[in-house]
Amino acid sequence: MAELGYGDLVELILVRLDVKDLIRFKRVCKSWHSLITSPRFFLKIKLVHAYVVEQILVRSDVKDLIRFKRVCKSWHSLITSPRFVNQHLNLSRNKDRCNNELVHRRITCDHLVGSSNGLVCMTPENYSKVIVVNPLTKEARQLSSLPSRLQACWGFGYDAFSDDYKVIAGAKKGYYKTCLQVLSLKSNVWRSIGEVKYRFYTKIGILCNGALHWLAVD
């Protein structure tokens, strides 16, 4: 590992100080004044602050996170992001924080669509709605109603490219043709992504290496 120079060490220390201290330290010398007043330094302060906040929140109890979501928009976006949820789950894996409250909630869904990063996606017998449940926070969200009864295939997973969870559903359109619809949790809107000339033998997609897979024939 390369050794840090004097300037790097000074920056690493200053970027972690309170604003009131930085105002005083601007007067120490010209180089410190130039450093503290530079846009790059200001950006580093924001990044360090965001990192510290995230490290505190990710170690908080679920009941506290539910309250903290209301503090501000940035905290709400952070706490509800797939990356944060996954990180919190990993840290909580060896801790018995979950009780059985979810078992006593009436979520009448018969089919498991899929699971990803601790979130579970389900649908009832008639495929009339889709519900995503977070067993860790005991929260459940019903998504927008399906545009039609899409029963040929289903899938649920995390899209790293858009940092969002997505549900895929397909309806038969002929013997060897399936019309596909996709919904993202951020937009909560179904949109058509076209047709595929396959007949699906497996209804539920298997998530592997960030992609959904079905057994089908053309």
N, C-alpha and C positions, 0 to 999 in steps of 0.2 A: 504494500500500500504506500502510495506517495505521501511524503510528509507535507503537512500544511504549513504554508508560509505565515509570517506575522499578520499580513493583511487578511488572510483567510480566517485565522483564529479570532481576530478582532471582530470580523463580520459575524462569525458564528455566535459570539457572545452578545454583541449588540442587538442582533435580530431577535433575541429572546427577552429583551428588556421591556419594561413598561414605557409608554409614550412619554410620561413625565420625566423619566430618566434620560431618554433620548434627546429631549429638548435641552437638557443641561449638557449632555455629552457633545452636542454639536459645537460647543464653544471650546472644546479641548484643543483642537487643532484643525487646520484647513482640510486635511485628508479625511478626518472623521466627519467634518461638516459636509464635504462632498459626498461621502459614502451615505450618510443618513438621509440626505435630501435627494438622493438619486431615485428615479422611478424603479430601477431594478431592486433596490433595497426595500422599497415600499411593497413591491410585489412579494418579496421573500417573507416579509412580516406577515402578510395575509396568508401565505402558504403555511408558515409555521403555526400561526394561530389556528387555521383550519385543521391542521394535523393534530394539534393538542386537543382541540374540541372533540374531534372524531375518536381519539384514543380514550377520552374520558367517557363519551357516550357509549362506545361499543362495549365497555365494561360495566355499564349500568344495568340494573334490573329491568325486566320487561315493563313492569308497572310504572317505572319512572320514565321509560322511553315513550310510553303512551302519552304521558303528560308533557314531556319535552317536545313532542311533535308540534305542540301548540305555541311554542316560544316564538318562532319566526319561520318564514318560508324556507330559509336555507337549512334550518334544522329538520324541518318536515321532509324536505327533498332528500337530505342525507339519510335520515332514519328509515325512510321507505324505499330507498334505492336497493336494487338486487345485490349490489356489491356489499353494502353495509349489512343487509340481512344475512348473507352468506358468512361474512366475517363474524357477526355476532353468534351465529349458530356454531361455528367452529370453536369459538371461545367457550361456548356454553355446553359443548358436547359432553364434557365430563362432570357437569354440574346438574344436579336434579332440581332445576328451576321450574319445570313444567308440572302442573298438577293435572287432574282429570276434568277440569271445567268444560273442556271442549266436548267431552263425551256426553254431557248433560244438555248440550245445545241441540235443538232439533234442526238438523240440516238434512233434509230429505233428498239425498242423492244416492243413486244406485250404482252408477258406473264411475270408475276412476279413469279420468282422461290421461293423467300423468302427474309427475312431480319433478320439481327442479329447485335446487338450493333451499330445500325445506318447505317450499310452498306446494300445496296439493290442489289439483284441479279436478272437479267432479261435475257430473251431469245426472239429472234424474232419468227414470225409465223412458219417458217420452221425448227426451232430448230437447225439451222446451227452453232450457236455460243452462247457463254455465256459472259455476261458483268456484272461486279461488279462496282457499283457507290457509291461514298462517297458524299452525298449531302452537307455535312458540308464543305469539302475542294474543292468541285466542280471537283473532279477527277474521271475519269472513266477508268477502265482497262478491255480490252478484253482478255479473257482467251484462252488457247489452243483450237483448233478446236476439236470438238467431233469425236471420232473414228468411230461413226456411228450415224444415226438418232435415238437417244434414247428418246422415247416418252411415255413410260409406266408410269414413275414416275420421279419426280424431288424433290430435297431438297437442302437447303442451311443453314449452321449454323456454330457456333463457337465450336471448339473442345478444351476444356480446358486442356486436357491431353497433347496435342502437341502444345498448344498455337498457333493455326492456324485456318483459316477459310477453310471450305470444301464444295464442291458441289457434290451431288450424282445424278446420272441419271441412268435410267433403260430402257431396251429394252425388248419387248415381245419375248419370245422364246418358242412358243407353247401357248396353251390356259391358262394353269396354271403354267407357268414358266417364270421368269423374270431374265435377266442377268444384274447385277449391275456394274457400273463404278463409281469411286470416283476421284476427283481432289482436291489437296490442293493448296491454293494460294501461298504458299512458293515454292513448286516444279513446279507448273503449268504443271503438267503431269497427264494424265488420266491413271488409272490402274484398272484392273479388280479385284473385290472382291468376285466373284463367282455368283452363282445362288440361287434364292429362289423359292420355289414351292408355290407361291401365285399369285393370280390375283388382281391387284390393282384397287380399285374402285375410290379412290381419287388420282389425278395425283400429286398434290403439297403436300409435307410433311409439317406437323405442328411442329414447334420447341417448345418443352415444357420441362423444367427442364434439358436442355442441350442435349436432344435427339430428333431425328426426328420421327414423327409418321404418318402412313398412314392407311387408311381403306382398308383392303384386305380380301380375302377369300382363303381357301386352297381346 
